[in-house]
Amino acid sequence: MAYPKRSKDEIARRVASDIHDGAVVNLGIGMPTLVANHLGGDREVVLHSENGILGMGPSPRAGEEDYDLINAGKQPVTLLPGGAFFHHADSFAMMRGGHLDICVLGAFQVSATGDLANWHTGEPGAIPAVGGAMDLAVGARQTWVMMELLTKQGASKLVRQCSYPLTAIGCVKRIYGDLATLECTPAGLRLVDLVDGLDHESFEALLGLPVARAAAAAKGRA
């Protein structure tokens, strides 16, 4: 059975809505970079990129890309007034030193208690090393994951125990997905909000995991 799903931009907008004023945030490679396009002018959010940038803005308009100004995923970005460039080593010192309020990462798997696997699936030809993901996952004050919750084959990416190599243990606090937003707790998953048209029991069946009901889950929040 097909269920309504949030688009990647809708997931990004949902993530952006939870970022607090004054936060310093790293957006990981892939889907998380879309969050930059949904940060309104009502808050000051300082975006960090591990290749040595603070103060990134939204994606440049078509035809205005500057490929000397890129993020860690080699995508062209913009720089807001007051933005800065610095050495790669200084960037990692920020990541490892607890200076990031939030990092938003993609994932291959997340366990119900917040273990993260996002760098390797064991497939031939996969990336050979973890890169900065491990530093971000353990260095940021909060680690959020942004992803589609099911594989193309319909298997859940949320699992009791990760089968892929771990990036970090118990680091994930929130999961922003195409079907729901969830919290990872020591007792397991807890629902924050669910897309319209999908009931709680059907959602648990899709994941194959129990999901605690939130006291006031915001059903259908975009």
Sequence and secondary structure as in RCSB ss.txt:
>XXXX:A:sequence
MAYPKRSKDEIARRVASDIHDGAVVNLGIGMPTLVANHLGGDREVVLHSENGILGMGPSPRAGEEDYDLINAGKQ
PVTLLPGGAFFHHADSFAMMRGGHLDICVLGAFQVSATGDLANWHTGEPGAIPAVGGAMDLAVGARQTWVMMELL
TKQGASKLVRQCSYPLTAIGCVKRIYGDLATLECTPAGLRLVDLVDGLDHESFEALLGLPVARAAAAAKGRA
>XXXX:A:secstr
       HHHHHHHHHHT  TT EEEE SSGGGGGGGG  TTS  EEEETTTEEEE S   TT   TTSB TTS 
B  EEEEEEE  HHHHHHHHHTT  SEEEE  SEEETT  EE S  S TT  SS TTHHHHHHHSSEEEEEE SB
 TTS BSEESS  S  SBSS EEEEEESSEEEEEETTEEEEEEE TT  HHHHHHHHTS EE  TT  TT  
